[in-house]
Amino acid sequence: MFINENCETSPIKLITTDQISTRDIPAFCIRAGHDLKSVSDGPPYEFIINLVKT
């Protein structure tokens, strides 16, 4: 799934096993203007993201 302005589903749940994603996903949300609601301790890491349309 690609996150773009045409995405109809929000919030989304993103599940990863990569520990670096705990740094990368929050940084992406800040740059893209999305609202990171929660991050679970993992692995697996679960992110809940509210997509903000621009």
Long-range contacts (C-beta under 8 A, 24 or more apart in sequence): 3-32, 3-34, 3-51, 5-53, 5-54, 7-51, 9-51, 10-49, 10-50, 10-51, 11-37, 11-48, 11-49, 11-50, 11-51, 12-48, 12-49, 12-51, 13-46, 13-47, 13-48, 14-46, 14-47, 14-49, 15-44, 15-45, 15-46, 15-47, 16-42, 16-43, 16-44, 16-45, 16-47, 17-42, 17-43, 17-44, 17-45, 18-45, 19-43, 19-45, 21-45, 21-47, 25-49
